[in-house]
Amino acid sequence: MLHQNLEWFFPHTTEEAVKLISQQGIILHGGGTRILKTSPKSIKGLVDVGKLKLNFIHHTDKQISIGAACTYDDVIRYSAKTKKLLMLAKALSEAASTPLRNRITIGGSLKDFPIWSSLYAPLLALNAQIEIAEKHDIIISLEEYLETGIIKTKHLIKRIIVDDDLHFVGGVKRFVLIRFEYPLFTIAVALRAKKEIISDARIFITGVKGRYKHCKRAERFLIDKEFSAETINEAEKHFTPKFVSDYKYSAEYKEHAAKVFFTDLLHELKGNL
């Protein structure tokens, strides 16, 4: 049950919103799904983001900006119309259910970062940046957002910025046993290759020990290699995610499954070159 004296706030600027959420028990409200994971009695006020004009997707200067109030479905529809953000849209289209995809906001999902997130792996592989509002607006890489611990502070995400790079192929795989189950893990890979030689690689997996991993060892192995079946099979040896055992699966089983999915994903990307 929510607090009996729950207050609603409807700021018109991000500065107002940031000031409000600095108070104890006051949280942002976009799609509302976060409330399901928050102790309701601890919530004293909700800051509606509807008037902050953060529901947009703009394509300028070879970059795509996604407003934090956009829902998963907004991104999916934009991708279907423009044929851009394909890797991200694929991951989001497989997440949750249709009603939830219509509610879950990009900004809220980034701030909460549930271990089953389908959003983080593709955005990290795309080397996404985010603009956040605290005392001052700053733009940082999504990876830096995690590594420096900014995610744990009180702030408002304004937008996500992704390069519109036509010279890479990317793909994502989620491991679920049934359609509506949370994924055991999500793997995303983005590669650039010229004449079958890999020039750049970004590989991330979420759902692992520590929540996510930047698979730099596998990246270093792939760069400057011919994108061949032999290279793919060797790359699997350098892909070493670590998991925690749970009541369903052992850590060893998860690691084996992730290696299989990683290899399958590389073979798919090779076919798309």
Secondary structure, DSSP 8 states (H G I E B T S, - for coil): ---TT-EEE--SSHHHHHHHHTSTTEEEESSSGGGGGS-GGG--EEEE-TTS----EEEETTEEEEETT-BHHHHHHHHHHHS-SHHHHHHHHTSS-HHHHTT-BHHHHHHH--TT-SSHHHHHHTT-EEEEESSSEEEEEHHHHHHTTGGGS--EEEEEEEE--TT-EEEEEE--SSTTS--S-EEEEEEEEETTEEEEEEEEEEEETTEEEE-HHHHHHHTTSB--HHHHHHHGGG--------SS--HHHHHHHHHHHHHHHHHHHHHH-
